[in-house]
Amino acid sequence: MEETYELVRQVICDGDTEESQKRYKNWSENYDDSLFEKLGFLLPHYAAEALAASFGERKDVSILDIGAGTGRVGHHLRTDFNFNGEIDLLDANMEMLLCASQKEHLKFRTIIKHFADEDGNLPVKDNSYDALMCIGSFLPNHIPPRTVQGFLKALKCGGVFIFNLRSEHTDEYNAEFEEIIKMLISEGKVTETRKQIRHFKNWGDSTSSLITLRKLK
């Protein structure tokens, strides 16, 4: 497990965006086994749980999973909470998306390769999704904090954006992100709820804030 956790640390802490994408490419075939089976990665389940709580009995929610990787958030939405709405996946890494595409039983609608720019422009229509998810991808060498404002354009009014911010190794990045959240709240564009959760069942005690923004306008 130490070897697997070292891969996680390298992706988070070492190198730039290009280097992190190379690591994901090399890791993609063993990603699910090492991260979920060995370390017991909990975030995708908790994110799916938060989405279920946000919509109550409604199961036909349209979802865009940003930084979807191998589709584990979608896995938990389908298998743990019986969501039957359309789920689209978006990620910068083709190898990770290829792994997701092979999970035909999860019935993903569209799989999109896209690298998020600073403005958060997405190749989807504005106001087209009930929910956005971004789990494990808001990191210094992954997706810039400013993108959240652009991402929100894809969300319908009343919809939710669920994502996490790691509590370790991300102080400067998180500080910028928190300022953006405060601005969005002060402008009356979103409301926010959050809770602290563990990353792994089988390793360490690292945590994230799991944040839900509900779009007001």
Summary of the structure (lengths in Angstrom):
residues: 217
radius of gyration: 16.0
end to end distance: 44.7
largest distance: 45.1
contacts: 708
relative contact order: 0.16
helix: 41%
strand: 23%
